Amino acid sequence: MKACAWIFARGGSKGVPGKNIRELHGKPLIAWSIEQARASGCFERVLVSTDDERIAEVAQQFGADVPFMRPAELAADTSPEWLAWQHAAAWQGENEPELAGFVSVPATAPLRAPTDIQAAWSLLQQSTNDLVLAVTPASHHPNFNLVRLSSQRGVSLWETPTATISRRQDATPAFHITTVVYATTVQHVLAAKGVLDGAIGAIELPGERAVDIDTVLDFEWARFLMEHAHAATDH
């Protein structure tokens, strides 16, 4: 199966204004995902869906195609990204019908490796899953660390451990879904109602490759990790 990579990058980020083209370790944030998708060797085309002319310009400078400008109603703060996926999938199905694979490579996860993209795409093709995503071990377990707050009960655990499990190490492992990669097909995106609709497979990644930039603190953490990794290679 042949595929397109998609990077969804709207211009109206509130947590980090101008996030997708903000400089990170020497290049705009979106450039990392474009280059990683290209380096993976999995795709016939690397495409960007954006509503922002400046993002489109930067994306093209780093080797991505911008086949359309995303409609404003699919780029608002309250717009579900899944609808932007369906908009892109409809375009791909009409304009690139021989490319059945649809892989989202979010701009907000710049510390992924090209091999992470390869792993997700390979698992999708070798399995009966409708979609493959990436997970990382949870730093907090719902049986021991996540709580609810209510006026009636005060603080209570999100999930109550069974009597036979008293340590986090003995509980069923918990994972965070990352924003590293989502591998699926045009057909599934058009038919499904959301990311977790259908048979979902996963690849597991270490936390240092799964940083998701949503705030300025996330951005600076990603910068620190990149600079630290670069310094380590110089010694």
N, C-alpha and C positions, 0 to 999 in steps of 0.2 A: 504494500500500500504506500502511495506517495502522499505527502502532506505539506501543508502550509503552517508556519509558525505565525502566531498573532500576538502583538503587544498592544494592550488596551491602556491608553494614556490620555486621560482627559486633562483639561487645562485649569480646572477650578479647585485644586487642592486647598483646603482650609488649614489642615494641620501643619503643612510645610508649603507655603506659597511658592509656586513655580517649581515644585518638587521634581517633576519628571525631566526637567532640563537643568536642574541645579547641579553645579560642579561637585563631583565626588571623586577624590583621588585622581584628578587630572582629566576627567572627561564628564560630560553630562550623564546624569543617572540613567537615562534610557539607553545610552550607548552601550552600557554593560550588557544589558539583555539582548540587544541586537547582535553584538559581537559573539555572545555565548551561543545564541541560536544558530548563527552562521557557522561557528566553530564546531558545533555538534555534528554537522554533516547530515542531518536528518531531513532537511527541508528543501523543497524546490523553490520556495519563496519565503521571505521574512517580511511580514506585513504589519503596519501600524494602523490602529483605529484611534483617531483623535478628533477632537473638535477645535483644536488650537493650531493656528497657522505656524506659530514659532516651533511648537513640538514637531509638526510635520516637516518643517525645514531642517531641524536638527536630525530627525530620524533619517531623512534622505541623505544627509551628509555622511552618516555612518553606515550606509548601505542597505537600509530598509526601503520598501515601497510603501507609499501611502495612496491606496487606490481610490479613496473617497474621504470626504470630511464627515465625521459622525454627526448626525442630526442633534440639535440642541436638546431635544427631549430625552435623548439617551445619554446625556453628559451632565445632568444636574446632580446635585448632592444626593438627592433622593432616588436617583435612577438605578435600579438593580443592574449590576454589570452583566448578569445573565442575558438581559435583553440586548445589550451591546454585542454579546457573543452571538445571539441568534441573528442579529442584523448582519454581522460579519459572515456567519455561516451561510446565510441566504445569498450574499454576494459571491462567496466562494463556490457554492453549488451552481450558480448561474454562469460565472465567468471562468472557473477552473474545475469543470466537472470531473476531470480525470484525477484530481487531487482530493481523495476522500478523507484524508487525515486532517484533524484540526487540533492544534496544540497551542495552548495559551502559555506564554512565557512572560509573567508579569514584570514590569519595570521596577517594582518595589523590592525585588529579591536579588540584589546585585552580587551576592557572594556565592551563588550557585556555581557549580562546575558544568562545563558542557557535557560531561559524562552523566550528570544527573538527568539532563534532558534525554540523553540516549537511553538511560535505564527505563525511564517512564514510557517512552515511545516503544521500546522493545517489549516491555511487559504487556502493553496494550495489544500488540500484534500477536503475541504468543499466548494470550489468554482469551477467555470469553467475557472479560470485563467490558462494560460500556464506557468507562472512564477510569483513568489511572491518575492519582495525585501523589503528592509527597507528604510524608509525616515526619515528625521528630519527637523523641521522648518528652513527655510533659514534665515541666519543672515542678508542677504542683499536682497532686493527685486528688480527684474529686472525693475520695473516701476519707481523706485526712486533712486537706488544706483549703478546699473551697467551701465557702459557707453562704447561707442565706441570712438576710436581715429582715425581720418582720416585727411589727408592733405587738403581736400576740406572743411570739415565741422568742424574740430577741435573736441571738446568734445560734444557728443550727447548721450542722454539716449538710452540704449539698446532697451527698449520698451517705447512708449509714453503713459502716462496715459490718459484715457478719460477725457472729461471736467467735468464729474460728480464725479471724484475721485481725490481728492487733498491730501489725507493723506494715508500713507502706511497702516494704520489700516483698511482703507475702501477697500483696494484692495483685489483681490482674493489671498488667502494664497499661498505662494510659498514654495517649499521644495527642499532640497538637497537629491539626492540619496546617501545612505551610502554604505560602504563596509562590513556591519555587517553580512548579510546572503542573499543568493539567493536560493530559493527553487523551483525546477522544476522536470522534468522527463528526463530520458535517451532519450526517443523518441523525446521530444521537442528539446533538445540540438542538436541531430543529424540532425534535420530537419530545425532548425532556422538559421538565419544569424548573430544574435547578441543578446545581453541581452534584448533589448527593442523590439524585433521582436515577435509579437503575442499579446495575451491578458495579460496585466501585472497588478497584484494586489500589494498592499503595506501594510505594518504595519508601524505605526509611533512610533519613539523612541525619547527620550530626547537626546540633544546634548552630554551630558557627557558619554553616552554609545555608541556614534557613532564616536569616534575619529578614524581617518584613518591615520596611520603612513606612511608618504611618505618622510619626511625630519627629520634631527636631531632635529629641534625644535618640530616637532610633537612627536618625541620619548620622549623628555624631558617633554612635556606637559602630555603625558600619564603617565609617571613616577610620576609626581607631583600629578595627580588625584588619582592614586593608593595609593600613600603614604598618601595623605590627607584622603582618605576613610578608610585606615587601621588605621590611628591615631584616626579617629572619633569613630571607633568601640572599641577602647581601653579605651574610657572615658564613 
